[in-house]
Amino acid sequence: MAKYLIDVVETYRVDQEFETESLIDTAKQAPNYELVKHACEKKEVKQKGEVVDEYFVVKLVKRFNNPKEPTDIIHIDYEVQG
């Protein structure tokens, strides 16, 4: 029995709002998958009720295969750079 990767959800933290738009635009243009959903949320870090920092969380849902008729076997390789 073959296993087919259908969707992947990636969650990123970025510092500036313009970076969220760039990340989403890049994902929309990628040839290896279809970007089926994306979301962006602004987060604030507070200390004693005062905002001391803010960042943005971007979620991308990438579709690699049609769930009803998958055709491609996908291998994902994550590389960690510390």
C-alpha positions as semicolon CSV with decimal commas, in nm:
position;residue;x (nm);y (nm);z (nm)
1;M;0,000;0,000;0,000
2;A;0,142;0,335;-0,102
3;K;0,136;0,637;0,127
4;Y;0,067;0,972;-0,033
5;L;0,136;1,305;0,133
6;I;-0,170;1,525;0,083
7;D;-0,123;1,844;0,288
8;V;0,139;2,002;0,510
9;V;0,078;2,285;0,757
10;E;0,380;2,506;0,819
11;T;0,383;2,769;1,091
12;Y;0,636;3,052;1,083
13;R;0,723;3,339;1,317
14;V;0,829;3,661;1,148
15;D;0,919;3,998;1,298
16;Q;0,766;4,243;1,049
17;E;0,428;4,255;0,873
18;F;0,589;4,302;0,529
19;E;0,767;3,969;0,583
20;T;0,432;3,793;0,614
21;E;0,324;3,919;0,271
22;S;0,654;3,813;0,116
23;L;0,630;3,466;0,270
24;I;0,274;3,417;0,143
25;D;0,354;3,548;-0,206
26;T;0,653;3,316;-0,234
27;A;0,439;3,020;-0,128
28;K;0,172;3,109;-0,387
29;Q;0,429;3,098;-0,667
30;A;0,593;2,766;-0,573
31;P;0,563;2,505;-0,850
32;N;0,577;2,193;-0,626
33;Y;0,251;2,242;-0,437
34;E;-0,070;2,445;-0,424
35;L;-0,116;2,691;-0,140
36;V;-0,472;2,607;-0,034
37;K;-0,495;2,820;0,279
38;H;-0,296;3,081;0,465
39;A;-0,344;3,286;0,779
40;C;-0,155;3,559;0,960
41;E;-0,194;3,663;1,321
42;K;-0,029;3,950;1,507
43;K;0,097;3,862;1,855
44;E;0,200;4,101;2,130
45;V;0,438;4,034;2,418
46;K;0,327;4,223;2,727
47;Q;0,495;4,295;3,056
48;K;0,294;4,456;3,333
49;G;0,017;4,535;3,083
50;E;0,249;4,718;2,845
51;V;0,337;4,593;2,496
52;V;0,714;4,537;2,482
53;D;0,739;4,341;2,157
54;E;0,528;4,215;1,870
55;Y;0,561;3,949;1,603
56;F;0,350;3,771;1,345
57;V;0,257;3,404;1,310
58;V;0,198;3,283;0,954
59;K;0,033;2,948;0,879
60;L;0,057;2,799;0,532
61;V;-0,137;2,491;0,417
62;K;0,043;2,336;0,121
63;R;-0,130;2,070;-0,092
64;F;0,091;1,821;-0,272
65;N;-0,171;1,571;-0,394
66;N;-0,542;1,557;-0,464
67;P;-0,692;1,363;-0,169
68;K;-0,930;1,169;-0,395
69;E;-0,675;1,078;-0,661
70;P;-0,316;1,119;-0,540
71;T;-0,051;1,069;-0,806
72;D;0,285;1,174;-0,661
73;I;0,488;1,020;-0,381
74;I;0,645;1,310;-0,193
75;H;0,955;1,294;0,028
76;I;1,004;1,582;0,271
77;D;1,348;1,656;0,413
78;Y;1,384;1,911;0,693
79;E;1,722;2,066;0,759
80;V;1,786;2,244;1,089
81;Q;2,032;2,531;1,100
82;G;2,118;2,649;1,447
